[in-house]
């Protein structure tokens, strides 16, 4: 029932947006381009479950994650006119964390490889407001190894599960003109709607300075939340984790 409701509201938004906003003929404008490598200093908390193993609690701060980070890459790219925005946002992280002792879990480790790629299109409906639609591809590979206490013995168990899914998303963005020296932006999106994730959302807020026609630097805060669950028994995969933290972005205007 909830999934049907999410799908209904999503389709209503698509219909209203495409007929009332995206249906307008774009004026012919020169396209400009922005390329932004960025660094996220993340805190992560939530729960991960694979197969029939007990759920593992994720509670890691910046020092925990960077000390266990094997590789990470993040890149935002945008093409825009005065009326339209097409953007791409890529995140890849490969990290490993020790599991805290709790309940029947005596020891263990969690390794997660996370890839997310968002493509979106937005329309400027007011000088300071963009609205749009997008899709976010999520791919997670999670391996859990646990030492589980049982009466008179300890059992070692390992399980690896990989899942890939796509979340449709609705986007709103508040910002000022791209050629102003002081730059600010607030962006929010919601998605999943039971089509991919049960529910997902992001919030981003940035302020920065444009030093020249080429280079700008901004800093802010980002929250990424995903609640996804699929399968049962040995094929079960559950990922209900919030990732949040400060962000530094290095922008190049082309």
C-alpha positions in Angstrom: 0.0 0.0 0.0 2.8 2.4 0.9 4.7 1.6 -2.2 1.6 2.3 -4.3 1.2 5.6 -2.6 4.8 6.6 -3.2 4.5 5.7 -6.9 1.3 7.7 -7.2 2.8 10.8 -5.7 6.0 10.4 -7.9 3.9 10.1 -11.1 1.8 13.1 -10.0 5.0 15.2 -9.6 6.4 14.0 -13.0 3.1 14.9 -14.7 2.9 18.4 -13.1 6.5 19.2 -13.7 6.7 18.1 -17.3 3.4 19.8 -18.2 3.9 23.0 -16.2 7.7 23.4 -16.1 9.6 21.1 -18.4 7.0 21.6 -21.0 8.1 25.2 -21.6 10.3 25.8 -24.6 13.8 26.6 -23.4 15.3 29.8 -24.7 18.5 29.4 -26.7 21.3 30.1 -24.3 25.0 29.3 -24.2 25.8 26.3 -22.0 28.3 26.7 -19.2 30.1 23.9 -17.4 31.1 23.2 -13.8 33.4 20.5 -12.7 33.8 19.9 -8.9 36.0 17.2 -7.3 35.1 17.2 -3.6 35.9 15.6 -0.2 33.3 14.4 2.3 34.4 14.0 5.9 31.7 11.4 6.9 30.0 10.2 10.0 28.0 7.0 9.5 25.4 5.4 11.7 22.7 2.8 11.2 22.3 -0.9 10.7 23.5 -3.4 8.0 22.1 -6.9 7.7 23.2 -9.7 5.4 21.8 -13.2 5.2 20.9 -14.8 8.4 23.6 -13.1 10.4 22.6 -10.7 13.2 22.3 -7.1 12.1 25.5 -5.1 12.5 25.4 -1.6 14.0 27.4 1.0 12.1 28.6 3.9 14.2 31.8 5.5 12.8 33.1 9.0 12.9 35.5 10.7 10.5 38.7 9.3 12.1 37.3 5.8 12.1 36.3 6.0 8.5 39.5 7.6 7.2 41.7 5.2 9.1 39.9 2.3 7.4 39.3 3.9 4.0 41.0 2.0 1.2 39.9 4.3 -1.5 37.4 7.1 -2.1 36.5 9.3 -5.1 33.8 12.0 -5.5 33.0 14.1 -8.5 30.2 16.5 -9.4 29.7 17.8 -12.9 27.1 20.3 -14.2 26.0 21.8 -17.5 23.7 24.8 -17.3 22.1 27.7 -19.0 19.9 30.4 -17.4 16.9 28.1 -17.6 18.2 24.5 -17.5 20.6 22.3 -15.5 21.9 18.8 -16.3 24.1 17.3 -13.5 26.0 14.2 -12.6 27.2 13.3 -9.1 29.5 10.3 -8.5 30.6 8.8 -5.1 32.8 5.7 -4.6 34.0 4.5 -1.2 35.7 1.3 -0.1 36.1 1.0 3.6 36.4 -1.6 6.4 35.4 -1.3 10.0 35.6 -3.5 13.1 32.3 -4.5 14.5 31.5 -3.6 18.1 30.8 -6.3 20.6 27.1 -6.5 21.4 24.6 -9.2 22.2 25.8 -12.5 20.8 28.4 -10.8 18.6 31.9 -11.2 20.2 34.0 -9.7 17.4 33.9 -9.2 13.7 34.4 -6.8 10.7 32.3 -5.1 8.1 33.7 -4.2 4.6 31.6 -2.1 2.3 32.1 -1.0 -1.3 29.7 1.7 -2.2 29.1 3.3 -5.6 26.4 5.9 -6.3 25.8 7.8 -9.5 23.1 10.4 -9.8 21.9 11.9 -13.1 19.4 14.8 -12.9 17.7 17.5 -14.9 16.4 20.7 -13.4 14.4 23.7 -14.6 14.9 27.2 -13.2 11.3 28.3 -12.2 12.4 31.4 -10.2 15.7 33.2 -10.3 16.7 31.5 -7.0 14.8 28.2 -7.4 15.4 25.1 -9.5 13.1 22.0 -9.6 13.8 18.7 -11.2 13.8 15.0 -11.5 16.6 12.5 -11.5 17.7 8.9 -10.9 20.4 7.6 -8.6 22.1 4.3 -9.2 23.2 2.6 -6.0 25.6 -0.4 -5.9 26.6 -1.9 -2.6 28.8 -4.9 -1.9 28.9 -5.8 1.8 30.9 -8.5 3.5 30.4 -9.3 7.2 32.5 -11.6 9.3 31.4 -12.3 12.8 32.4 -14.4 15.8 29.1 -15.4 17.4 28.9 -16.6 21.0 26.9 -19.8 21.5 26.6 -21.9 24.6 30.1 -23.4 25.4 31.5 -22.3 22.0 32.2 -19.4 19.6 31.3 -19.7 15.9 32.9 -17.8 13.0 30.5 -16.9 10.2 31.0 -14.9 7.0 28.6 -13.6 4.4 28.9 -11.4 1.3 26.0 -9.8 -0.5 25.9 -7.4 -3.4 22.9 -5.4 -4.5 22.3 -2.8 -7.2 19.2 -0.7 -7.6 17.9 2.7 -8.9 16.1 5.3 -6.9 13.9 7.9 -8.7 14.3 11.3 -7.0 12.6 14.6 -6.8 14.9 17.6 -6.4 14.6 21.2 -5.2 17.6 23.6 -5.2 17.9 27.2 -3.9 20.9 29.2 -5.1 22.2 32.5 -6.3 23.6 33.5 -9.8 26.6 31.4 -10.8 28.7 34.5 -11.7 28.5 36.2 -8.3 31.6 36.3 -6.1 29.8 34.9 -3.0 28.1 31.6 -3.8 25.4 29.8 -1.8 23.3 26.8 -2.4 20.8 24.6 -0.5 19.7 21.4 -2.2 17.3 18.7 -1.1 15.9 15.5 -2.7 13.7 12.6 -1.7 13.4 9.3 -3.5 13.2 5.6 -3.6 9.4 5.5 -2.9 9.6 1.7 -2.7 10.7 1.4 -6.3 14.4 1.1 -5.2 15.0 2.1 -1.6 12.0 2.1 0.7 12.9 5.7 1.3 16.0 7.9 0.6 16.8 11.6 1.0 19.7 14.0 0.8 20.2 17.5 2.2 23.1 19.7 1.1 24.0 23.3 2.1 27.1 25.2 0.8 28.7 28.6 0.8 31.7 29.5 -1.2 33.7 32.2 -3.1 34.4 32.5 -6.8 38.0 33.6 -7.0 38.1 34.0 -10.8 36.2 33.0 -13.9 37.8 29.6 -13.7 38.1 28.7 -10.0 35.7 28.6 -7.0 35.9 27.0 -3.6 33.0 26.1 -1.3 32.3 24.3 1.9 29.2 23.0 3.6 27.4 20.0 5.0 25.7 17.0 3.4 23.4 14.3 4.7 22.8 11.1 2.8 20.1 8.7 4.1 19.2 5.3 2.6 16.7 2.7 3.9 16.9 -0.4 1.6 15.9 -4.0 2.3 15.4 -6.9 -0.1 15.3 -10.7 0.1 15.0 -13.1 3.0 17.0 -15.8 4.7 20.4 -16.3 3.1 19.6 -13.8 0.3 18.5 -11.0 2.8 20.2 -7.6 2.4 19.4 -4.6 4.6 21.1 -1.2 4.5 19.6 1.5 6.8 22.4 4.0 7.2 22.8 7.8 7.4 26.0 9.3 6.2 26.7 12.9 7.0 29.5 15.4 7.4 31.4 18.5 6.2 32.2 18.8 2.5 34.9 20.8 0.7 34.3 21.4 -3.0 36.9 22.6 -5.6 35.0 24.1 -8.6 36.3 24.7 -12.1 34.1 26.7 -14.4 34.7 25.8 -18.1 
